[in-house]
Amino acid sequence: MTDPNPIATAALTQSAKDIRGSSPLIAIASEPPAKLIVDPPLPEPLAQGRVFIQYRTENLRVVPVFGKGALDVSPRIGHIHITDDAP
């Protein structure tokens, strides 16, 4: 009797590494530090009660990620918290 779904059966016996190759998220010991460069708010929108703040990163990719696992990813990833301290 032949397997009705040989592809699914073969996939169950292979790991993700077997299918996709090594993880691109292996830590790099000599990785440069992450930097977040933030410009001052744009004055025109700020005068109207809105805020637009431009930023850029170096050696960091901003993504919605949380938890201990985020600390072990390379290149570094992070997320941004925005707070409003206005009265």
C-alpha positions as CSV (number, residue, x, y, z in Angstrom):
1,M,0.0,0.0,0.0
2,T,1.4,3.4,-0.9
3,D,1.3,6.4,1.4
4,P,-1.6,8.7,0.4
5,N,0.4,11.8,1.3
6,P,4.1,11.1,0.9
7,I,5.1,14.7,1.1
8,A,3.5,15.2,4.5
9,T,5.0,12.0,5.8
10,A,8.5,13.0,4.6
11,A,8.1,16.4,6.1
12,L,7.2,14.9,9.5
13,T,10.5,13.1,9.6
14,Q,12.6,16.1,8.7
15,S,13.5,19.0,11.0
16,A,13.1,22.6,10.1
17,K,16.9,22.9,9.8
18,D,16.7,20.0,7.3
19,I,14.2,21.8,5.2
20,R,15.2,25.5,5.5
21,G,18.9,25.2,6.4
22,S,20.8,26.8,9.4
23,S,19.2,29.6,11.3
24,P,20.3,33.1,10.2
25,L,19.9,34.2,13.8
26,I,23.2,32.8,15.2
27,A,24.8,35.2,17.7
28,I,27.8,37.1,16.5
29,A,30.3,37.7,19.3
30,S,32.0,40.7,17.7
31,E,28.8,42.5,16.8
32,P,28.9,46.3,17.2
33,P,26.6,47.9,19.8
34,A,23.1,48.9,18.8
35,K,22.4,52.7,18.4
36,L,19.1,54.6,18.2
37,I,19.5,58.1,16.8
38,V,16.5,60.4,17.4
39,D,15.9,63.8,15.9
40,P,14.0,66.6,17.7
41,P,10.2,66.7,17.0
42,L,9.3,68.5,13.7
43,P,8.3,72.1,14.7
44,E,5.4,72.6,12.4
45,P,3.2,69.7,13.5
46,L,4.3,70.3,17.1
47,A,2.9,73.8,16.9
48,Q,-0.5,72.2,16.0
49,G,-0.4,69.8,18.9
50,R,0.9,66.8,17.0
51,V,4.3,65.2,17.2
52,F,6.4,63.6,14.5
53,I,9.8,62.3,15.5
54,Q,12.2,60.9,13.0
55,Y,14.7,58.2,14.1
56,R,17.1,55.8,12.6
57,T,19.0,52.8,14.0
58,E,22.4,51.3,13.5
59,N,23.0,47.6,14.2
60,L,19.4,47.2,15.3
61,R,16.2,46.2,13.5
62,V,13.0,47.5,15.1
63,V,10.3,44.8,15.3
64,P,7.4,44.0,17.7
65,V,9.2,41.5,19.9
66,F,9.2,40.8,23.6
67,G,10.6,38.3,26.1
68,K,13.9,36.7,26.9
69,G,14.3,35.2,23.5
70,A,14.6,38.6,22.0
71,L,17.9,39.0,23.9
72,D,19.5,36.0,22.1
73,V,18.8,37.1,18.5
74,S,21.5,38.4,16.2
75,P,21.6,40.8,14.6
76,R,20.0,42.6,17.4
77,I,16.3,43.4,17.4
78,G,14.3,45.7,19.6
79,H,11.0,47.6,20.0
80,I,10.2,51.1,20.9
81,H,8.0,52.4,23.8
82,I,6.2,55.7,23.3
83,T,4.9,57.6,26.2
84,D,3.0,60.9,26.5
85,D,4.0,63.0,29.5
86,A,1.9,66.0,28.5
87,P,-0.5,67.4,31.1
